[in-house]
Amino acid sequence: MLSTHASTNRLPTSTEAWRDHCFPLAFEVDIEDGRLHRVTVFDSAYVVFRDQTGAIRVLEDRCPHRMARLSDGRLVGGEVECLYHGWRFAADGRCTRIPQLEGEKAIPKAMCAKPIPSAVRQGIVWIHGLGENVGGDVGGAHARDIPTIAALERDDCRTIDFSIDLPYGHDFLIENVLDYAHIHVAHDGVRGGGQIGLAGPLAFDIEGRTASGFSASFGRSNGGRVETGADLAAARVEFVAPGLVHYWSEYRSEGASHAAPGRIAGLALYSLPLGQERCRLLYRAYTNFAPLRDRLRPRFWEHGFQCHLLEQDMAVVRGQAEAIARSEEPLHKSWRPLGSSDTLVLAYRAWLDEFAAGRPDAIGLRTRGTDSGRMPDARPTSRLRDHVAQCSSCRRALVATRRVRTVAHIAAFVLLAVAVCCAPSSLSIVLASLAVASFLTNRIASALCHRLTKSPDNGGEPANPPNC
């Protein structure tokens, strides 16, 4: 069985203690050389970057001088330079330059930025939430808190990695991705979604609930039992506390009744609590038998489909979160759940009752924290801000397509003007044809720009897009 290795310790039950855990910040591939990346965890801000050796480093996103954001600055020789007064910090937080310091005075040690323990595991950047044990890596007991998936260690395993920021708390994200029943309805006819005609009762076999989470087999219900197919030995899911939902399939060998070790396919969904009612999803689909077209498809193009799926859920989940925030009733009184579809969701909310009741923002089936009435993030959503700004592949694609769009626009008018000025000849026909080709190229590039930047709230580009 493909398994995720998680800590078995009971999770702390206060907001501050819940930070005492490892959290996934971003995919390693999206941390670009020469760029500062700002990420928050429980509203605490960090700046992520690569040093001169290419190693990923994390500092608290605060200049010790007057608390300006280091992420607003720039990288100079692998060091972070504050935009406000030019103070410069090495990868370990040591202050190496203060332009305003008089003469040959030594830089006081107290002028350092705070380094945050970090690690890269299976292509994901992790930090320890409290950031104690100042140093470069998440080591010792903290390293054991990072969940890993055995299948991802295989040489033939291919992944699709995608991340997006969402305008609601990470508990609503976890509930959403555990809700397998909504896929055929909410994502009817969408690539990577389902078909509404296949919606029907489901069955689940949950295998206990501990502080580390829970796991289950699931599938279509056959008289209340999990039904499997000719090739599929089992469909499995596990929630690994505090923020990973992992789906995978176990396949049968040809002509056998047991699981086959050769074929693998799964989906790992990591949730990062950015702050009050904001979260980040790190989505990773993996398999070792993807068709050739999927292996050749550019990463940024695949991300368009994933954005569309998550944007379909945004309005529904945000509306649900708003209704629950306004309600004073516990969920076990206000919900009308079905055992044939909501088993995993109920298991998660009951898990919050048992293991997270001390968290002010926690909403269990029977318990609610003191901050559980906070409304979701009301800012208009934007694919450019919520995904492209943090994705290296989509950023590069957007920069390239904007350049192509501009060049093609200019070329179309220049070529057409020259063709009109030329006397009728074969050259004018060629120039006119090239003008038409340039115009079509401009339209294609414009369509791709729209795909990369559109806002699901208004269907267009945001008024003030980030610098991409």
N, C-alpha and C positions, 0 to 999 in steps of 0.2 A: 504494500500500500504506500502511495506517496504520502508523506507525512510532514507536517510543519512542527518544528521543535520550538516549544514555548516554555517560558518560565512557569513553574508550578507553585510559586509563592502566592500567598493571598495578597491581593492588591490593596493598597492603602485607601482610606475612605475620607480624605479631606482634599480640598482643592490643591493645597500646597503639596501634600504628599503625593497626589496623583501626577505631579510633575516629575516625581522621582522615578522616571521610566525612560526608555529609549523611544524616540519618535523619528519617523522617516520624513526627511525634508524634501528630497527631490531625487530624480534619477541622475546617476552620475553623468550620463551623456549630455544632460542639459546644463551642466555647470561649465560654461564656456571660458576659455582662456581670455584674460584681459577684461573680464566683466564682473561686476559686483552684483550679487543676488541677495535681495532682502527677503527673509522668511520670518514669520512669527509663529510662536508656539504658546498657546494660552496668553496671547497678547504681548509676550516678551519677544523682542526683536533681535534677530541675528543677521549677520552679513556672511555670505558664503562665497568663496573664491578659490582660485588655484594659485599656489605660490610659484616661484621660479622653476621648481622641479616638476610642476604639473600636479603636485599633491593637493587634495582638497582640504581647505582650512576653514574654520568657523570662528568668528569673533562676535562678542556682544555688539549690537549695532548702535554703539554710543561712544562718542569721543569723550575722553575723560576731561578735556579742557572745559567745554561748556555744553556738553551733552547733545551736540549736533549728530545727525545720523551719518555714520561712516559710509553707508550704502549710497549716499548722495555724492560721494567723492569719486576717486578713480584709482586704478592700479598703476603703480610706478615701479618697475623692476620687481614685481611680485609682492610689493608692499602697498598697504592701503593708505591713501592720502586723503585727509579730511578736506572737504570742499570749502569749509568756512575759513580756516586760518592756515591750512597747509601742513598741519602736524601729520607725521608719517609713522606708520606702525608695521612692524615685521609680522610674519605669519604667526609667531608665538605671542603676539600682543605687545612686544617690547617697542617703546617709542624710540625711533631712530633719528628723527629730525623735527626741530621746532624753529621755524624761520625767525621768530621774534626773540629767541634766546640771545642774551648779550654775550659777546666775546666768546671765550672758550669754555664757558660754564658747562659742566656735565648735566645731562638730562636726568632729572630725579626719577628713581624707580617707580614712584607713585604715579607717574604720568603714563603708565602702560594701559592698553586696552585689555579687556578681559577675554582670554581664549576659552573656547568651549570644546569639551571633549567630543570628538567625532569619529566616525568609522564608515567605511564603505563595505557593504556586504551584498553580494549578488547584484551589484550594479545600482544600489540604492544608498544614498547618503543618510546616515543616522546621527543624531546627537542625543546626549543625555539631558533630559529636560531641565534639571536644576543647574547643570553646568559646574558642579563641584569637581574636585580632583583636577585642578587646572593642569592641562596638558593637551597633547594633540590627538589622542585616540581614546575611544570608549573602551576601556579595558576592564579586566577582572570580572566582578560579578555583573557589571552592566552589560558586558558583551554577551552574556548568556541570555539577556532579556531580548536580544534581537532575534525575531523568528526567521528561520531559513526554510526553504522548500527544497527537498532532496532532488526533485526532478530537474531543477534549474542548474544543477551541477553537471548534467549530462552534456557531452560535446555536441550532440545532435539536436539539442533543444533550441528552438527559435522563439523569441519573445516579441510582442508588440507592447511598447511602453508608452504611456500617455498620462498626463496629469492635468487637472483642472481645479480651480477654486470655486466653491459653492456657497450660496448665501444662507446657509442654515447650519445648526450645530452638528458635530460629527456623529452624535447618537442618531439623528435623523438620517444621515447618510448610511450608517451601518444598518439601520432598520430597512432602508430602501433597497440596499443590495442583498439583504437576506430575504426580501420579499420576492421569491421566485415567481409567484402567481401573477404578478403585474406585467411580466415581460410580454406575454402574448396579447395583452390588451393595450397597454400604454405604448408599446413599440410595434404595433401591427404593421407588417409590410416593410419595416425598416431593416436595412442591412445590419446584421448583428442583433436584431430584435426577434420578433416572433410572428405568429399568424393567429388572428383572433379565433379562427375556427378550431385551433388546437387548445384553447383555454378549457380547463376542466379541473376536476378534483385531483388533489395531490395527496400523497402519503409520505410520512416522515417517521424514521426510527431514530429518535434522539438517544445518544449514549451518555447520559449523565450530564451534570452541570457542576463545574468546579470554579475556583477563583481564576483559573487560567482560561476558562471558556467552556465550549461544548462542541460536539460534532454530531453528524447525523448522516444516514443514508436517506435518499429521497427519490421520488419519481412519480409517474402517473399512478393514481390509485386503482387497484384491482381488488374490489371488495374490502377496501381499507388497508390493503397491503401494498408495498412498493413493487411496482411492475418494472421489469428490466427487459431489454431487447435481446436479439439473437447475438449481437456483437458486444453489447455493454453488460459487464458483470455487475457494476454498481455505479451510481452517481453519488458523489460524496460532497459534503460541505462542512467546514468548521469555522467557528468564531474563535480567534486567538486574541485574548484580551491584551491591551485595551482597544485595538483598532484594526485588526486584520480579519477579513472574511475570505476564505480560500475554498474555491470549488475545484473539483477534479473528477475525472472519469477513470474507471478501471475497466479495461477491455479484456474480453475473452480471447484465448488462443483459438485458432481455427479448429473446429471440431472438438473443442474442450469446454468444460464447464467452469474452469478456474480463470482467475484474472491473468492477462498476458503481460509480461514485464516489458515488452518491446514498444508498444504504442503508449504515448502519454499526451494528455491534453488537460489544461486547467486554466483557472482564472484567479489571480491574486489581487485583492482590492484592499489597499492600505489607506487608512483614514488618519489625517493629521488635524488636530484641533488648532486652527489658526488663532482663534480668539472667541469672544462672545458671539455665538450664532454665526460663525464662519468656519469653514473647514476646507481641506484640500484632499482630493482623491488622487492616489497614485494607482493607476490601473495597469495591470500586467497580464496579458493573455499569453499562454505558452503552449507549444506543441512540437512534436518531432515529425509530423506528417502533413505539414501545410502544403497546399497546392502551389505550383510554380508561380501562378499569377500573384499570390499573396507574398511570396518570397521576393518578387521583383517590384512590388508596388512601393513607391516612396513612402517613407515614414510620415511625412507631413500630410500626404493624401489620405492615409489610413486615419489620421487624427480627425479629419473632417467628419467621418462617420461616427467616431466616438463622441465628439462634441455634440453632434445632433442628438444622440441617444440621451446624454446627460441633460441637455437643454430641454428635451421633452419632459423629463422628470422635474425640472426646476420649479415650474409654476405649481405643479401638484404638491410637491413636498413642502415648498414654502407656504402654500395655503394651508396645508395640514399643520405645519409648525405654528402658524399664526393662530389657528383655531384652538390648538392645545394650550398655547400660551395664555389665551383669554379664558379658557375653561378653568374652573376651580375644582372640578371633579377629578378623582384619580381615573386612570385609563381603564381599570377593570370595571368601572361603572359606566363610562361614556362610550366605550367601544362595544361592538357586536361582532366579535371575531368568529371565524370558522376553523374548525380543526382540520379541514381539508385544504386549507390554503395558508393560514396564519401561524402555524405551529412554530416556525423559526423566529418570527417577529415576537411572539409571546414569550418564547424562551429567552430572547435577548432582553426584553423589558423586565422579565422576572429576574434575570441575572443582575440587572442594575439595582433592583430591589435588594438583593442579597449581598452584593459585593461593592456597590457604589452609592449606598444610601446617604453617606456623609458628604457627597459632592453637592455643592449648592445648585449646580446646573442639571443634576441628574433627574430624569423622569422615568420612574419604573412603572410597573403595573399598578402598584398600590402606594408608592411613596413618591414625593416630589420635593426637590431641593428648594431652598429659599429664593434662588434666582431662576427658577424654571419658568417664570412668567415673562422672560425677555422675548421680544419679538425678533424674527429673523432680520438679517441685513436687508434694508429697504433700498439700497442703491441699485440703479438699473444695471443689469448684467451685460457683459460685453465679452464676446469670444476673444477679442484682441487682448483685453486686460486679464481675463480669467484663465486663458490658456496660452495664447501665442507669446505673450510677454515673458513667459517662463519656459517656453519650449524652444530649444536650439534649432531644431529642424524647421519648425513653422516660422520662426523669426527670419532665418536665412531665406526661406521660400518667399516670404512677404517682401523682403528687401529686393530680391532678384526680380520678382514679378512687377513691383512698382517701377523698377528701372526699365524693364522691358516695355511696360505700358507707356512710359514717357517717351522712350526712344521710338517705339512704333507709332505713337501719335504724331511726333514731329516728322518722322520719315514719310508717313502717309500724305501729309499736306505738301511736303517738299517735292516728293515724287509726282504727285498729281499736278502741282503747279508747273513743274518742268515739262511734264507730258503735254499739258495744255498749250504751253508756249512753243513747243516744238511743232514744226509743220507736220501734217499727217504723214506718218512713216512707220516702219516696223519698230523703230526705237520708241516712238510715242506709245505704241501698243504695249511694248515691254514695260515701259515706265508706269503706265496706267495699271498694268497687271500687278506690278510690284507695290503700287500704292494700295490696291485692293487687298493684297496679301498683308501689308503692314496694318491696314485698318482692322482686318480680321484678327491679326495677332494682338492688337490693342484691345479688342473686345474680349478675347480669350483671357488675356492677362487681367483685365478688369473684373471678369467673372471670378477668377481665382483669388484676386484681392478681396472681393466681396465674401467669398467662401471662408477666407482666413480671418476676416475682421467683423463680420456681421454681428449685430446684437439681437439676441432672441426677443428682447423687449420691444424693439421697434423695427427690426428687420433691416436696419442700415448700419453704416459705420458710426462708431461713437464720435461725438462732437470733438472731444479732446483726447485722441488716442495717445498711448504711451509712445516714447521714442523707440521705434523698432527699426 
